[in-house]
Amino acid sequence: MAEASAPEPLAPKASAPERLAPKAPAPAPTATEAPEAPEVPAKAPTSSTSSTASTSPAPSATDTAPKAAPLPPAPQPGSHAAQGVQPPAVPAYLHAQRQPPRAGGQSPWQPPAKRPGTTARLRPAAPSLIRPAVLWAVLATAVLSALLLGDGLGVNLLIVAVPAALAAAFAARAAGRRLRPWTATWAVGGLALLAVPALLDAGWPTFLAVVSAFALGSLALHGSRSWPGVLAGSVGIFASAVPGIRWGWRGVRERADGSRGRWGTALRTTAVAVGLLVVFGALFASADAAFADLLGRLTPDVSFAEGPWRLFLFLLGLTGALAAAHTAAAPVRWDGLTVKAGKPRGRMEWALPLIVLNLLFAAFIALQLVVLLGGYERVREATGLDHAQYARQGFWQLLWATLLTLLVIALALRWAPRGGSRDRTLVRAVLGTLCVLTLVVVASALRRMDLYVEEYGLTRLRISVAAMELWLGVVFVLILAAGVFGARFLPRAIAVSAGAAVLAFGLISPDAVVAEQNVQRFEARGTIDIDYVKGLSADAVPALDRLPEPQRSCALRVLQYELRSADSPWYATSWGEARAGEILRKRPATADRSTCYGLGTDGVREGGRGGSEQDHDDYDPY
């Protein structure tokens, strides 16, 4: 009776491990849980307690067993818990990387979130919606590209670049970017380089000018400062081509949805203006022949057969202008590219090879000074070479020595000792001496080229490599200045010097210089290579016009035919081509083919050129 009257427990109390474990909806039993104890048969309860006993669960074995030490917290229910297996133990070397459980029940055994890559770090946030002024400037660039760029290069390239530059300026202003001195320098330099196609007829300096203008324009849009930034920023505008198209399409679509009425008004106004111009322009052209000729020269000649080509130029101008505007609004931060510094070397390990190299340079330069100061006869006695052979033998070697010296300086700076002021003084002394000695080598190479040109004449390749050697000398001067005043501006200064060198090379008109030097040699020696000078561009016509007959007509006969057969419009005609055409109209070339054949114009050398055989260079690598 005493047992029957004892009250039945309402519910078993949860043990410590059960209170610490998080609640989950009906989890599967794991290996860490104790197996359920078999039911203990209870004595028959009375009627007063039967209902309570029927609804209350039977006490488990954990209630009757003695309390054990608390277990560690159970893991969160994940893939391991769902499969009924124990999660893997964390290795010791990963204990430091374990993270506390995140909000939302994320398991600490899941891999950490991936860090953003290099490209994501370099790319800025997306620019705001494109402005209407940018859209109109982009459209103007595309239309002018389709109308003007299909007939050649001249002043048309500069005309097309103006609205593209305005689109970039409007986008940069909308993004809150300010015009900085280096940005203005690169922008002005790029536009100045586009004046070279408008001045020269020669294709090779024009190509250099266009490529350099593109590189400087890309640098102006990015505003890079470091070496990786300057190198990548010069071609970085290509990375904005596809984002620029998406940006422009999104802006056009969103603005068109909200201003359909204004777009309709603009289209109607444009259609009416074009119609009036066509009607009254046709009437005035039929009324006056001079006005018709002027209108025909000013209006681009576009035919239906050129439709695919003009469409390609339209898309090219559209893509380029959008890429420039997008870069100006959200430039890629190429300066974020970093190059890991090399391990500093010891003073003796670093300086000894460079000191030996300096001594070798000094010994070579001492011999060059002997030659340049009048000791050539002694060298001739020892080598048996004349001036031209001596000059030709060493120019290319000295050019390669100059280029390799730049590589040596770059690697030396990478592994230079960086312990303190004494190390900096050592680096400046050793590398400064190497730069000064290399400048003397540059002067020696230019002197060799001068001797060679004096003997065999000037050509396009000879003037090109001489100009490159001269620019390398400027680079070494800039490196010396960086050693004194700091290397902060060195990457940008070298980029500006390269653009300035290409601009100067184009403005001096290389073909005109080559023709002038060959004409002077003819006046002094009575010989000239007609086979070579007749292949120069129209820029050489003013100098070749001073030759006597029949050399003049034989040198200008091919150019006269090309100029007369060309039908380029005004915007695709350079100033050099127009000047040459005017000279040949006043004084045309009159020599016939047989006369020029006697001079060796067609490659057959006969006796008409006295003394030409001995002056001909059988081996000329340039």
Buried (B, 14 or more C-beta within 10 A) or exposed (E): EEEEEEEEEEEBEEBEBEEEBEEEEEBEEBEEBEEEBEEEEEEEBEEEBEEEEEEBEEBBEBEEEEEEEEEEEBBBBBEBBEEEEEBEEEEEEEEEEEEEBEEEEEBBBEEEEEEEEEEEEBBEEEBBEBBEBBBBBBBBBBBBBBBBBBBBBBBBBBBBBBBBBBBBBBBBBBBEBEEEEBBEBBBEBBBBBBBBBBBBBBEBBBEBBBEBBBBBBBBBBBBBBBBBBBBBBBEBBEBBBEBBBEBBEEBBEEBEEEEEEEEEEEEEEEEEEEEEEEEEBEEEBEEEEEEBEEBEEEEBEBEEEBEEBBEBBBBBBBBBBBBBBBBBBBBBBBBBBEEEEEEBBEBEEBBEEBBEBBEEBEEBBEEBEEBBEEEBEEBBEEEEBEBBBBBBEBBBEBBEBBEEBBEBBEEBBBBBBEEEEEBBEBBBEBBBBBBBBBBBBBBBBBBBBEBBBBBBBBBBEBBBBBBBBBBBBBBBBBBBBBBEEEBEBBBBBBBBBBBBBBBEBBBEBBBBBBBBBBBBBBEEEEBBBBBBBBEBBBBBBBBBBEBEEBBBBBBBBBBBEEBEEEEBBEBBBBBBBBBBBEBBEEEEBEBEEEBBBBBBBBEEEEEBBEEBEEBBBEEEEB
